[in-house]
Amino acid sequence: MTISLELDPEMEARLKAEAQSQGIPLAKAAERLLAQALTQRSGPPGTLTVVEFRAILAALAEGAENLPDLPTETFTRESFYRDQR
């Protein structure tokens, strides 16, 4: 299948640079980039790539170094529900 695209000058320059860096024709570089984009997004809805998952974990862990270091025994069922008797 053939697809025609209008690229702005910046996008065109980036695509040309990508093709040159890989030593492949411009059309092949565009094909590879499209295939990569489709592969990364091809999972079922609600799934994450490894990169996305790691980014979420890193965001959650941000500032965790300031949390107190508590012993494991602190986290018991009773400690969470002690007021509900």
Biotite code that builds the C-alpha atoms (Angstrom):
import biotite.structure as struc

atoms = struc.array([
    struc.Atom([0.000, 0.000, 0.000], chain_id="A", res_id=1, res_name="MET", atom_name="CA", element="C"),
    struc.Atom([1.176, 3.505, -0.749], chain_id="A", res_id=2, res_name="THR", atom_name="CA", element="C"),
    struc.Atom([0.443, 6.429, 1.569], chain_id="A", res_id=3, res_name="ILE", atom_name="CA", element="C"),
    struc.Atom([1.214, 10.089, 0.843], chain_id="A", res_id=4, res_name="SER", atom_name="CA", element="C"),
    struc.Atom([1.946, 12.428, 3.744], chain_id="A", res_id=5, res_name="LEU", atom_name="CA", element="C"),
    struc.Atom([2.552, 16.142, 4.072], chain_id="A", res_id=6, res_name="GLU", atom_name="CA", element="C"),
    struc.Atom([5.304, 16.674, 6.647], chain_id="A", res_id=7, res_name="LEU", atom_name="CA", element="C"),
    struc.Atom([6.271, 20.006, 8.123], chain_id="A", res_id=8, res_name="ASP", atom_name="CA", element="C"),
    struc.Atom([9.916, 20.957, 7.492], chain_id="A", res_id=9, res_name="PRO", atom_name="CA", element="C"),
    struc.Atom([11.026, 19.987, 11.019], chain_id="A", res_id=10, res_name="GLU", atom_name="CA", element="C"),
    struc.Atom([9.440, 16.535, 10.823], chain_id="A", res_id=11, res_name="MET", atom_name="CA", element="C"),
    struc.Atom([10.904, 16.023, 7.355], chain_id="A", res_id=12, res_name="GLU", atom_name="CA", element="C"),
    struc.Atom([14.377, 16.930, 8.601], chain_id="A", res_id=13, res_name="ALA", atom_name="CA", element="C"),
    struc.Atom([14.053, 14.538, 11.552], chain_id="A", res_id=14, res_name="ARG", atom_name="CA", element="C"),
    struc.Atom([12.913, 11.712, 9.265], chain_id="A", res_id=15, res_name="LEU", atom_name="CA", element="C"),
    struc.Atom([15.805, 12.352, 6.880], chain_id="A", res_id=16, res_name="LYS", atom_name="CA", element="C"),
    struc.Atom([18.261, 12.386, 9.772], chain_id="A", res_id=17, res_name="ALA", atom_name="CA", element="C"),
    struc.Atom([16.843, 9.081, 11.055], chain_id="A", res_id=18, res_name="GLU", atom_name="CA", element="C"),
    struc.Atom([17.207, 7.479, 7.620], chain_id="A", res_id=19, res_name="ALA", atom_name="CA", element="C"),
    struc.Atom([20.763, 8.755, 7.234], chain_id="A", res_id=20, res_name="GLN", atom_name="CA", element="C"),
    struc.Atom([21.792, 7.583, 10.691], chain_id="A", res_id=21, res_name="SER", atom_name="CA", element="C"),
    struc.Atom([20.591, 4.068, 9.859], chain_id="A", res_id=22, res_name="GLN", atom_name="CA", element="C"),
    struc.Atom([21.940, 4.155, 6.300], chain_id="A", res_id=23, res_name="GLY", atom_name="CA", element="C"),
    struc.Atom([18.567, 3.259, 4.789], chain_id="A", res_id=24, res_name="ILE", atom_name="CA", element="C"),
    struc.Atom([16.253, 4.915, 2.258], chain_id="A", res_id=25, res_name="PRO", atom_name="CA", element="C"),
    struc.Atom([13.799, 7.516, 3.539], chain_id="A", res_id=26, res_name="LEU", atom_name="CA", element="C"),
    struc.Atom([10.761, 5.330, 2.798], chain_id="A", res_id=27, res_name="ALA", atom_name="CA", element="C"),
    struc.Atom([12.257, 2.413, 4.734], chain_id="A", res_id=28, res_name="LYS", atom_name="CA", element="C"),
    struc.Atom([12.939, 4.636, 7.754], chain_id="A", res_id=29, res_name="ALA", atom_name="CA", element="C"),
    struc.Atom([9.343, 5.872, 7.709], chain_id="A", res_id=30, res_name="ALA", atom_name="CA", element="C"),
    struc.Atom([8.097, 2.275, 7.431], chain_id="A", res_id=31, res_name="GLU", atom_name="CA", element="C"),
    struc.Atom([10.209, 1.175, 10.433], chain_id="A", res_id=32, res_name="ARG", atom_name="CA", element="C"),
    struc.Atom([9.068, 4.090, 12.576], chain_id="A", res_id=33, res_name="LEU", atom_name="CA", element="C"),
    struc.Atom([5.429, 3.391, 11.754], chain_id="A", res_id=34, res_name="LEU", atom_name="CA", element="C"),
    struc.Atom([5.882, -0.312, 12.538], chain_id="A", res_id=35, res_name="ALA", atom_name="CA", element="C"),
    struc.Atom([7.505, 0.543, 15.904], chain_id="A", res_id=36, res_name="GLN", atom_name="CA", element="C"),
    struc.Atom([4.683, 2.926, 16.799], chain_id="A", res_id=37, res_name="ALA", atom_name="CA", element="C"),
    struc.Atom([2.032, 0.354, 15.926], chain_id="A", res_id=38, res_name="LEU", atom_name="CA", element="C"),
    struc.Atom([3.835, -2.419, 17.807], chain_id="A", res_id=39, res_name="THR", atom_name="CA", element="C"),
    struc.Atom([4.107, -0.317, 20.961], chain_id="A", res_id=40, res_name="GLN", atom_name="CA", element="C"),
    struc.Atom([0.383, 0.462, 20.872], chain_id="A", res_id=41, res_name="ARG", atom_name="CA", element="C"),
    struc.Atom([-0.868, -2.959, 19.779], chain_id="A", res_id=42, res_name="SER", atom_name="CA", element="C"),
    struc.Atom([-1.652, -4.374, 23.234], chain_id="A", res_id=43, res_name="GLY", atom_name="CA", element="C"),
    struc.Atom([-5.208, -4.759, 24.485], chain_id="A", res_id=44, res_name="PRO", atom_name="CA", element="C"),
    struc.Atom([-6.791, -1.637, 25.984], chain_id="A", res_id=45, res_name="PRO", atom_name="CA", element="C"),
    struc.Atom([-5.631, -1.009, 29.529], chain_id="A", res_id=46, res_name="GLY", atom_name="CA", element="C"),
    struc.Atom([-2.230, -2.671, 29.123], chain_id="A", res_id=47, res_name="THR", atom_name="CA", element="C"),
    struc.Atom([1.066, -0.888, 29.585], chain_id="A", res_id=48, res_name="LEU", atom_name="CA", element="C"),
    struc.Atom([4.421, -1.312, 27.954], chain_id="A", res_id=49, res_name="THR", atom_name="CA", element="C"),
    struc.Atom([7.364, -2.110, 30.207], chain_id="A", res_id=50, res_name="VAL", atom_name="CA", element="C"),
    struc.Atom([8.638, 1.442, 29.741], chain_id="A", res_id=51, res_name="VAL", atom_name="CA", element="C"),
    struc.Atom([5.265, 2.945, 30.734], chain_id="A", res_id=52, res_name="GLU", atom_name="CA", element="C"),
    struc.Atom([5.024, 0.631, 33.761], chain_id="A", res_id=53, res_name="PHE", atom_name="CA", element="C"),
    struc.Atom([8.523, 1.550, 34.956], chain_id="A", res_id=54, res_name="ARG", atom_name="CA", element="C"),
    struc.Atom([7.738, 5.255, 34.527], chain_id="A", res_id=55, res_name="ALA", atom_name="CA", element="C"),
    struc.Atom([4.655, 4.870, 36.723], chain_id="A", res_id=56, res_name="ILE", atom_name="CA", element="C"),
    struc.Atom([6.645, 2.999, 39.375], chain_id="A", res_id=57, res_name="LEU", atom_name="CA", element="C"),
    struc.Atom([9.328, 5.680, 39.333], chain_id="A", res_id=58, res_name="ALA", atom_name="CA", element="C"),
    struc.Atom([6.689, 8.386, 39.790], chain_id="A", res_id=59, res_name="ALA", atom_name="CA", element="C"),
    struc.Atom([5.148, 6.478, 42.703], chain_id="A", res_id=60, res_name="LEU", atom_name="CA", element="C"),
    struc.Atom([8.541, 6.008, 44.353], chain_id="A", res_id=61, res_name="ALA", atom_name="CA", element="C"),
    struc.Atom([9.462, 9.674, 44.026], chain_id="A", res_id=62, res_name="GLU", atom_name="CA", element="C"),
    struc.Atom([9.994, 11.042, 47.519], chain_id="A", res_id=63, res_name="GLY", atom_name="CA", element="C"),
    struc.Atom([9.908, 7.578, 49.124], chain_id="A", res_id=64, res_name="ALA", atom_name="CA", element="C"),
    struc.Atom([13.394, 8.105, 50.533], chain_id="A", res_id=65, res_name="GLU", atom_name="CA", element="C"),
    struc.Atom([11.796, 10.529, 53.033], chain_id="A", res_id=66, res_name="ASN", atom_name="CA", element="C"),
    struc.Atom([9.385, 7.932, 54.457], chain_id="A", res_id=67, res_name="LEU", atom_name="CA", element="C"),
    struc.Atom([10.177, 6.401, 57.856], chain_id="A", res_id=68, res_name="PRO", atom_name="CA", element="C"),
    struc.Atom([11.732, 2.951, 57.948], chain_id="A", res_id=69, res_name="ASP", atom_name="CA", element="C"),
    struc.Atom([9.181, 0.822, 59.827], chain_id="A", res_id=70, res_name="LEU", atom_name="CA", element="C"),
    struc.Atom([9.529, -2.834, 60.839], chain_id="A", res_id=71, res_name="PRO", atom_name="CA", element="C"),
    struc.Atom([7.349, -5.381, 59.016], chain_id="A", res_id=72, res_name="THR", atom_name="CA", element="C"),
    struc.Atom([5.478, -6.181, 62.254], chain_id="A", res_id=73, res_name="GLU", atom_name="CA", element="C"),
    struc.Atom([3.969, -2.701, 62.098], chain_id="A", res_id=74, res_name="THR", atom_name="CA", element="C"),
    struc.Atom([1.757, -3.729, 59.202], chain_id="A", res_id=75, res_name="PHE", atom_name="CA", element="C"),
    struc.Atom([-0.794, -6.169, 60.565], chain_id="A", res_id=76, res_name="THR", atom_name="CA", element="C"),
    struc.Atom([-4.490, -6.491, 59.850], chain_id="A", res_id=77, res_name="ARG", atom_name="CA", element="C"),
    struc.Atom([-5.232, -5.275, 63.357], chain_id="A", res_id=78, res_name="GLU", atom_name="CA", element="C"),
    struc.Atom([-3.138, -2.151, 62.873], chain_id="A", res_id=79, res_name="SER", atom_name="CA", element="C"),
    struc.Atom([-5.286, -1.118, 59.930], chain_id="A", res_id=80, res_name="PHE", atom_name="CA", element="C"),
    struc.Atom([-8.672, -1.981, 61.463], chain_id="A", res_id=81, res_name="TYR", atom_name="CA", element="C"),
    struc.Atom([-8.110, -1.422, 65.196], chain_id="A", res_id=82, res_name="ARG", atom_name="CA", element="C"),
    struc.Atom([-10.834, 1.270, 65.432], chain_id="A", res_id=83, res_name="ASP", atom_name="CA", element="C"),
    struc.Atom([-13.543, -0.901, 63.838], chain_id="A", res_id=84, res_name="GLN", atom_name="CA", element="C"),
    struc.Atom([-14.624, -3.317, 66.582], chain_id="A", res_id=85, res_name="ARG", atom_name="CA", element="C"),
])
